[in-house]
Amino acid sequence: MAIPEKQILVCQSFRAGGDPKGVCFKQTDGFLQYMEEEILARGLDILITATGCMKLCEKGPIMVVQPDNWWFGGVDSEEAIDAILDGIEAGEPCAEYHLA
């Protein structure tokens, strides 16, 4: 398998010590599957990775696009994911969700 062009990190609020999971886990049910299907449909070379807590619960759900280091907050719908993927295709971060 070749190294993908980009990677999207998706906060899933996994925490050490059994602490309760945060907003990212609770508000993103089904998002990983939707993202994978949408990326394949668009023909993008992107790997999706679920992560531990990114420590930005107040701005969550959180996604990060690497290697661009674009951080996005409030990603709580398929429409938000679509807007972010549109931005990736255009080469510019989606301003509506981009955390500057």
Residue, then its C-alpha position, 0 to 999 in steps of 0.5 A: m500500500a502506498i502512503p496516502e497523499k493526506q490523512i484526516l484525524v477525527c477526534q473520537s475522545f478516547r481517554a486514558g483512565g476510563d474518563p467519560k468520552g467527550v463531545c467528539f465521540k457523542q456527536t460523530d456517530g456514523f461519521l467515519q463510515y460516511m467520510e470513507e464512502e465520500i472520499l472513495a466516491r470523490g477519488l481522493d487519496i486520503l486515510i481516515t484515522a480515529t484518534g484519542c481526545m484532542k483536548l478541544c472539546e469546547k470547539g468539537p467535534i474536531m477534525v485535522v487534515q495532515p500534512d496541511n495541519w488544517w484544524f476544523g471545529g464544529v464538524d457535526s454533520e454530513e454537510a460540514i464534512d462535505a464542505i471540508l472535503d470540497g475545500i481539500e479538493a479546492g486546495e483551501p481550508c473551508a473557512e466556515y469550520h477552520l480553526a485559525 
